[in-house]
Amino acid sequence: MDALAILWNVVLFAGLIALAAGYFERGNRCHLYRILGLLLLAVFFSGEIVRIIREGKDLWNVTFTALTPPIFLFVAWQEWLSYTWHEDHRSLRWLVGTAWIAGLIYYTFARIPAMTAGLVYLTASQTIWFGQMFGYGWDFRIGAVNWADDPLSVGIKGSPVNIILGCTGIEAIVIFVGAILATQLVADPWAGYRNADSPKFLRYRAMSGHERVARALLYTMSIIWVGNLVRNVGIIYLVDVKGWDFDVVHGDIGKGSSFIILLVLAFVTFNLLPEMLDNISGLYDLRARLSPEERAAVEAEKAAKERAEKEREEAERAKGEKAEGKGPKKGADGKDGMEGKDGKPPPGGSDVGDGDGMASPSESDDDFDA
Protein backbone atom coordinates (compact mmCIF):
# COMPACT_ATOMS: atom_id res chain seq x y z
CA MET A 1 0.00 0.00 0.00
CA ASP A 2 1.52 3.32 -1.08
CA ALA A 3 1.60 6.56 0.90
CA LEU A 4 -1.38 8.05 -0.93
CA ALA A 5 -3.55 5.03 -0.17
CA ILE A 6 -2.55 5.21 3.49
CA LEU A 7 -3.41 8.91 3.60
CA TRP A 8 -6.76 8.19 1.97
CA ASN A 9 -7.56 5.57 4.58
CA VAL A 10 -6.62 8.00 7.35
CA VAL A 11 -9.07 10.57 5.91
CA LEU A 12 -11.78 7.92 5.69
CA PHE A 13 -11.53 6.48 9.19
CA ALA A 14 -10.91 9.90 10.79
CA GLY A 15 -14.19 11.03 9.22
CA LEU A 16 -16.05 7.95 10.51
CA ILE A 17 -14.63 8.41 14.03
CA ALA A 18 -15.63 12.08 14.03
CA LEU A 19 -19.18 11.13 13.00
CA ALA A 20 -19.33 8.54 15.78
CA ALA A 21 -18.18 11.13 18.33
CA GLY A 22 -20.81 13.56 17.08
CA TYR A 23 -23.51 10.89 17.27
CA PHE A 24 -22.85 10.02 20.91
CA GLU A 25 -22.03 13.54 22.13
CA ARG A 26 -25.05 15.24 23.71
CA GLY A 27 -23.77 18.81 24.02
CA ASN A 28 -23.92 21.48 21.32
CA ARG A 29 -20.37 20.70 20.22
CA CYS A 30 -21.65 17.41 18.75
CA HIS A 31 -22.37 19.39 15.60
CA LEU A 32 -18.72 20.40 15.27
CA TYR A 33 -17.64 16.75 15.36
CA ARG A 34 -20.27 15.90 12.77
CA ILE A 35 -19.26 18.77 10.50
CA LEU A 36 -15.61 17.65 10.64
CA GLY A 37 -16.57 14.06 9.82
CA LEU A 38 -18.88 15.07 6.98
CA LEU A 39 -16.25 17.30 5.38
CA LEU A 40 -13.61 14.56 5.59
CA LEU A 41 -15.97 12.06 3.99
CA ALA A 42 -16.86 14.56 1.26
CA VAL A 43 -13.14 14.82 0.45
CA PHE A 44 -12.74 11.04 0.52
CA PHE A 45 -15.65 10.35 -1.83
CA SER A 46 -14.51 13.08 -4.19
CA GLY A 47 -11.35 11.04 -4.64
CA GLU A 48 -13.43 7.88 -5.02
CA ILE A 49 -15.21 9.43 -8.02
CA VAL A 50 -11.89 9.86 -9.78
CA ARG A 51 -10.84 6.30 -8.91
CA ILE A 52 -13.96 4.51 -10.14
CA ILE A 53 -14.03 6.52 -13.37
CA ARG A 54 -10.39 5.60 -13.95
CA GLU A 55 -11.21 1.93 -13.31
CA GLY A 56 -14.07 2.05 -15.80
CA LYS A 57 -16.87 1.28 -13.34
CA ASP A 58 -20.45 1.21 -14.58
CA LEU A 59 -22.86 4.16 -14.59
CA TRP A 60 -24.60 3.02 -11.38
CA ASN A 61 -21.40 3.22 -9.34
CA VAL A 62 -20.34 6.53 -10.85
CA THR A 63 -23.76 8.14 -10.34
CA PHE A 64 -24.26 7.14 -6.71
CA THR A 65 -20.67 7.97 -5.77
CA ALA A 66 -20.93 11.37 -7.46
CA LEU A 67 -24.02 12.21 -5.41
CA THR A 68 -22.28 11.51 -2.11
CA PRO A 69 -20.00 14.60 -1.71
CA PRO A 70 -22.76 17.21 -2.33
CA ILE A 71 -25.07 15.35 0.06
CA PHE A 72 -22.42 15.36 2.79
CA LEU A 73 -21.75 19.07 2.20
CA PHE A 74 -25.48 19.86 2.46
CA VAL A 75 -25.77 17.89 5.71
CA ALA A 76 -22.65 19.66 7.06
CA TRP A 77 -24.34 23.01 6.35
CA GLN A 78 -27.47 21.85 8.18
CA GLU A 79 -25.34 20.77 11.14
CA TRP A 80 -23.80 24.25 11.21
CA LEU A 81 -27.28 25.73 11.39
CA SER A 82 -28.07 23.35 14.26
CA TYR A 83 -24.91 24.48 16.03
CA THR A 84 -25.84 28.13 15.55
CA TRP A 85 -29.44 27.61 16.68
CA HIS A 86 -28.57 25.20 19.54
CA GLU A 87 -30.75 22.44 18.11
CA ASP A 88 -30.26 18.72 17.59
CA HIS A 89 -32.37 17.78 14.59
CA ARG A 90 -33.52 14.20 15.03
CA SER A 91 -33.31 13.28 11.32
CA LEU A 92 -29.80 14.70 10.99
CA ARG A 93 -28.64 12.70 13.99
CA TRP A 94 -30.15 9.56 12.44
CA LEU A 95 -28.37 10.20 9.13
CA VAL A 96 -25.03 10.71 10.88
CA GLY A 97 -25.53 7.51 12.87
CA THR A 98 -26.43 5.58 9.72
CA ALA A 99 -23.33 6.89 7.92
CA TRP A 100 -20.79 5.99 10.60
CA ILE A 101 -22.26 2.56 11.41
CA ALA A 102 -22.59 1.53 7.75
CA GLY A 103 -19.25 3.05 6.81
CA LEU A 104 -17.36 1.44 9.66
CA ILE A 105 -18.74 -2.04 8.93
CA TYR A 106 -18.25 -1.84 5.18
CA TYR A 107 -14.75 -0.37 5.15
CA THR A 108 -13.60 -2.76 7.84
CA PHE A 109 -14.37 -5.57 5.39
CA ALA A 110 -13.10 -3.59 2.39
CA ARG A 111 -9.78 -2.48 3.92
CA ILE A 112 -8.76 -5.65 5.81
CA PRO A 113 -7.81 -8.29 3.21
CA ALA A 114 -8.43 -11.26 5.49
CA MET A 115 -12.01 -10.17 6.17
CA THR A 116 -12.57 -9.41 2.49
CA ALA A 117 -11.30 -12.86 1.51
CA GLY A 118 -13.47 -14.62 4.10
CA LEU A 119 -16.68 -12.90 3.00
CA VAL A 120 -15.95 -13.33 -0.71
CA TYR A 121 -15.05 -17.01 -0.28
CA LEU A 122 -18.27 -17.65 1.66
CA THR A 123 -20.33 -15.92 -1.04
CA ALA A 124 -18.66 -17.87 -3.85
CA SER A 125 -19.20 -21.23 -2.15
CA GLN A 126 -22.85 -20.49 -1.36
CA THR A 127 -23.43 -19.24 -4.93
CA ILE A 128 -22.26 -22.63 -6.23
CA TRP A 129 -24.41 -24.48 -3.70
CA PHE A 130 -27.46 -22.33 -4.50
CA GLY A 131 -27.14 -22.93 -8.23
CA GLN A 132 -26.72 -26.68 -7.76
CA MET A 133 -29.82 -26.73 -5.59
CA PHE A 134 -31.77 -25.69 -8.70
CA GLY A 135 -29.93 -28.09 -10.99
CA TYR A 136 -27.34 -25.71 -12.46
CA GLY A 137 -23.54 -25.69 -12.09
CA TRP A 138 -22.85 -29.27 -11.07
CA ASP A 139 -19.38 -28.95 -12.58
CA PHE A 140 -18.57 -25.73 -10.67
CA ARG A 141 -15.89 -25.80 -8.00
CA ILE A 142 -14.67 -23.15 -5.61
CA GLY A 143 -11.31 -21.69 -6.58
CA ALA A 144 -8.51 -20.22 -4.52
CA VAL A 145 -8.42 -16.67 -3.19
CA ASN A 146 -6.72 -14.42 -5.72
CA TRP A 147 -4.81 -12.20 -3.30
CA ALA A 148 -2.92 -10.43 -6.08
CA ASP A 149 -6.09 -9.26 -7.83
CA ASP A 150 -7.31 -5.72 -7.37
CA PRO A 151 -9.95 -6.05 -6.12
CA LEU A 152 -9.38 -9.33 -4.32
CA SER A 153 -11.44 -12.15 -5.83
CA VAL A 154 -12.36 -15.82 -5.58
CA GLY A 155 -12.75 -17.80 -8.79
CA ILE A 156 -15.47 -20.33 -9.57
CA LYS A 157 -13.91 -23.08 -11.64
CA GLY A 158 -16.02 -23.95 -14.66
CA SER A 159 -17.72 -20.55 -14.81
CA PRO A 160 -16.66 -17.37 -16.65
CA VAL A 161 -16.83 -15.06 -13.61
CA ASN A 162 -15.03 -14.36 -10.37
CA ILE A 163 -16.65 -13.23 -7.12
CA ILE A 164 -15.47 -9.95 -5.55
CA LEU A 165 -16.60 -7.94 -2.53
CA GLY A 166 -19.24 -6.15 -4.61
CA CYS A 167 -20.88 -9.54 -5.30
CA THR A 168 -21.56 -10.19 -1.61
CA GLY A 169 -24.39 -7.67 -1.19
CA ILE A 170 -22.61 -6.13 1.78
CA GLU A 171 -23.24 -2.56 0.61
CA ALA A 172 -27.01 -2.98 0.85
CA ILE A 173 -26.78 -4.94 4.09
CA VAL A 174 -24.69 -2.34 5.94
CA ILE A 175 -26.97 0.51 4.81
CA PHE A 176 -30.00 -1.22 6.33
CA VAL A 177 -28.06 -2.25 9.44
CA GLY A 178 -26.85 1.31 9.97
CA ALA A 179 -30.28 2.83 9.36
CA ILE A 180 -31.99 0.38 11.73
CA LEU A 181 -29.47 0.65 14.57
CA ALA A 182 -29.32 4.45 14.37
CA THR A 183 -33.11 4.83 14.64
CA GLN A 184 -34.34 6.27 17.94
CA LEU A 185 -37.37 4.24 18.94
CA VAL A 186 -40.65 5.62 20.27
CA ALA A 187 -42.85 3.73 22.73
CA ASP A 188 -45.90 3.67 20.43
CA PRO A 189 -45.18 5.27 17.03
CA TRP A 190 -48.57 4.14 15.68
CA ALA A 191 -50.66 5.93 18.33
CA GLY A 192 -51.57 8.77 15.98
CA TYR A 193 -52.47 6.53 13.04
CA ARG A 194 -56.07 6.66 11.84
CA ASN A 195 -56.29 2.85 11.81
CA ALA A 196 -53.99 2.24 14.75
CA ASP A 197 -56.37 -0.36 16.22
CA SER A 198 -56.42 -2.55 13.12
CA PRO A 199 -55.15 -6.14 13.58
CA LYS A 200 -52.00 -5.35 11.60
CA PHE A 201 -50.90 -2.47 13.81
CA LEU A 202 -52.06 -4.11 17.01
CA ARG A 203 -49.63 -6.91 16.22
CA TYR A 204 -46.80 -4.44 15.75
CA ARG A 205 -47.77 -2.44 18.83
CA ALA A 206 -47.56 -5.57 20.97
CA MET A 207 -43.84 -5.93 20.13
CA SER A 208 -41.10 -4.42 22.24
CA GLY A 209 -38.59 -2.06 20.68
CA HIS A 210 -35.84 -4.69 20.78
CA GLU A 211 -38.08 -7.20 19.04
CA ARG A 212 -38.93 -4.74 16.28
CA VAL A 213 -35.24 -4.00 15.69
CA ALA A 214 -34.32 -7.69 15.73
CA ARG A 215 -37.05 -8.54 13.24
CA ALA A 216 -36.07 -5.68 10.95
CA LEU A 217 -32.43 -6.82 10.97
CA LEU A 218 -33.39 -10.45 10.38
CA TYR A 219 -35.74 -9.69 7.49
CA THR A 220 -33.44 -7.29 5.67
CA MET A 221 -30.14 -9.16 6.11
CA SER A 222 -31.53 -12.58 5.21
CA ILE A 223 -33.54 -11.39 2.20
CA ILE A 224 -30.65 -9.32 0.82
CA TRP A 225 -28.21 -12.21 1.28
CA VAL A 226 -30.46 -14.79 -0.42
CA GLY A 227 -31.51 -12.35 -3.12
CA ASN A 228 -27.86 -11.62 -3.85
CA LEU A 229 -27.14 -15.34 -4.25
CA VAL A 230 -30.02 -15.58 -6.74
CA ARG A 231 -28.57 -12.58 -8.60
CA ASN A 232 -25.11 -14.19 -8.75
CA VAL A 233 -26.48 -17.47 -10.10
CA GLY A 234 -28.58 -15.59 -12.64
CA ILE A 235 -25.61 -13.55 -13.86
CA ILE A 236 -23.42 -16.63 -14.23
CA TYR A 237 -26.18 -18.53 -16.06
CA LEU A 238 -26.96 -15.71 -18.51
CA VAL A 239 -23.28 -15.17 -19.29
CA ASP A 240 -22.25 -18.85 -19.31
CA VAL A 241 -25.26 -20.48 -20.98
CA LYS A 242 -27.02 -17.69 -22.87
CA GLY A 243 -23.87 -15.84 -23.87
CA TRP A 244 -25.13 -12.41 -22.78
CA ASP A 245 -22.69 -9.54 -22.29
CA PHE A 246 -21.39 -9.49 -18.71
CA ASP A 247 -21.50 -5.70 -18.35
CA VAL A 248 -25.16 -5.58 -19.40
CA VAL A 249 -26.19 -8.46 -17.15
CA HIS A 250 -24.17 -7.35 -14.14
CA GLY A 251 -24.48 -3.59 -14.45
CA ASP A 252 -28.02 -3.12 -15.70
CA ILE A 253 -30.10 -6.21 -15.01
CA GLY A 254 -28.34 -7.26 -11.82
CA LYS A 255 -28.21 -3.87 -10.13
CA GLY A 256 -31.64 -2.87 -11.39
CA SER A 257 -33.25 -5.95 -9.85
CA SER A 258 -31.31 -5.37 -6.62
CA PHE A 259 -32.65 -1.82 -6.44
CA ILE A 260 -36.24 -3.08 -6.74
CA ILE A 261 -35.64 -5.59 -3.92
CA LEU A 262 -34.26 -2.81 -1.72
CA LEU A 263 -37.36 -0.69 -2.31
CA VAL A 264 -39.61 -3.56 -1.23
CA LEU A 265 -37.45 -4.15 1.84
CA ALA A 266 -37.66 -0.46 2.71
CA PHE A 267 -41.46 -0.66 2.95
CA VAL A 268 -41.21 -3.81 5.08
CA THR A 269 -38.83 -2.01 7.42
CA PHE A 270 -41.07 1.07 7.59
CA ASN A 271 -43.91 -1.12 8.86
CA LEU A 272 -41.78 -2.38 11.73
CA LEU A 273 -39.96 0.91 12.33
CA PRO A 274 -42.17 3.85 11.31
CA GLU A 275 -39.68 6.06 13.16
CA MET A 276 -37.30 5.47 10.25
CA LEU A 277 -39.84 6.80 7.78
CA ASP A 278 -40.30 9.86 10.01
CA ASN A 279 -36.54 10.42 9.86
CA ILE A 280 -36.55 10.29 6.06
CA SER A 281 -39.49 12.71 5.95
CA GLY A 282 -37.56 15.00 8.28
CA LEU A 283 -34.59 15.00 5.90
CA TYR A 284 -36.88 16.01 3.04
CA ASP A 285 -38.28 18.86 5.12
CA LEU A 286 -34.77 20.31 5.61
CA ARG A 287 -35.13 22.11 2.28
CA ALA A 288 -37.61 24.49 3.97
CA ARG A 289 -36.03 24.55 7.44
CA LEU A 290 -36.67 27.75 9.41
CA SER A 291 -34.72 29.42 12.18
CA PRO A 292 -36.23 29.57 15.71
CA GLU A 293 -37.20 33.21 15.13
CA GLU A 294 -38.91 32.41 11.84
CA ARG A 295 -40.74 29.47 13.38
CA ALA A 296 -41.91 31.69 16.25
CA ALA A 297 -43.22 34.26 13.74
CA VAL A 298 -45.05 31.55 11.79
CA GLU A 299 -46.60 30.17 14.99
CA ALA A 300 -47.65 33.67 16.07
CA GLU A 301 -49.26 34.31 12.69
CA LYS A 302 -51.02 30.97 12.86
CA ALA A 303 -52.33 31.70 16.36
CA ALA A 304 -53.56 35.14 15.25
CA LYS A 305 -55.45 33.60 12.34
CA GLU A 306 -57.02 31.02 14.65
CA ARG A 307 -58.15 33.76 17.08
CA ALA A 308 -59.59 35.84 14.23
CA GLU A 309 -61.44 32.81 12.88
CA LYS A 310 -62.82 32.02 16.33
CA GLU A 311 -63.99 35.60 16.83
CA ARG A 312 -65.64 35.58 13.40
CA GLU A 313 -67.49 32.34 14.20
CA GLU A 314 -68.67 33.75 17.55
CA ALA A 315 -69.89 36.95 15.86
CA GLU A 316 -71.81 34.98 13.25
CA ARG A 317 -73.34 32.79 15.96
CA ALA A 318 -74.46 35.84 17.93
CA LYS A 319 -75.88 37.41 14.79
CA GLY A 320 -77.80 34.22 14.03
CA GLU A 321 -79.24 34.03 17.53
CA LYS A 322 -80.39 37.64 17.29
CA ALA A 323 -82.03 36.97 13.94
CA GLU A 324 -83.96 34.02 15.39
CA GLY A 325 -85.38 36.38 18.03
CA LYS A 326 -85.23 36.23 21.81
CA GLY A 327 -88.09 38.70 22.49
CA PRO A 328 -91.77 38.12 23.58
CA LYS A 329 -93.40 34.98 22.26
CA LYS A 330 -96.12 35.52 19.69
CA GLY A 331 -99.55 34.08 20.00
CA ALA A 332 -101.30 31.97 17.43
CA ASP A 333 -103.06 35.11 16.09
CA GLY A 334 -99.79 37.03 15.73
CA LYS A 335 -100.29 39.09 18.91
CA ASP A 336 -97.73 39.25 21.67
CA GLY A 337 -99.51 36.78 23.94
CA MET A 338 -100.69 39.39 26.54
CA GLU A 339 -104.36 38.86 25.68
CA GLY A 340 -106.58 35.83 25.45
CA LYS A 341 -108.75 34.89 22.48
CA ASP A 342 -111.48 37.35 23.53
CA GLY A 343 -109.14 40.27 23.78
CA LYS A 344 -109.19 40.29 27.57
CA PRO A 345 -106.12 39.80 29.74
CA PRO A 346 -105.60 36.16 30.71
CA PRO A 347 -105.98 35.01 34.26
CA GLY A 348 -103.27 36.26 36.53
CA GLY A 349 -102.61 39.18 34.21
CA SER A 350 -104.59 41.86 36.14
CA ASP A 351 -103.60 45.48 36.01
CA VAL A 352 -101.58 47.13 38.67
CA GLY A 353 -103.55 49.03 41.28
CA ASP A 354 -102.81 52.46 39.76
CA GLY A 355 -104.75 51.49 36.60
CA ASP A 356 -101.96 52.29 34.16
CA GLY A 357 -102.45 48.97 32.28
CA MET A 358 -98.86 47.79 32.91
CA ALA A 359 -98.11 44.23 33.97
CA SER A 360 -96.74 43.58 37.38
CA PRO A 361 -92.92 43.99 37.50
CA SER A 362 -92.62 40.52 39.03
CA GLU A 363 -94.08 38.88 35.95
CA SER A 364 -92.43 38.37 32.57
CA ASP A 365 -93.91 37.99 29.13
CA ASP A 366 -92.95 34.34 29.15
CA ASP A 367 -95.44 33.63 31.96
CA PHE A 368 -98.36 33.93 29.60
CA ASP A 369 -99.78 31.55 27.07
CA ALA A 370 -101.34 32.57 23.83
Order of alpha helices (4+ residues) and beta strands (2+ residues): alpha-alpha-alpha-alpha-alpha-beta-beta-beta-alpha-alpha-alpha-alpha-alpha-alpha
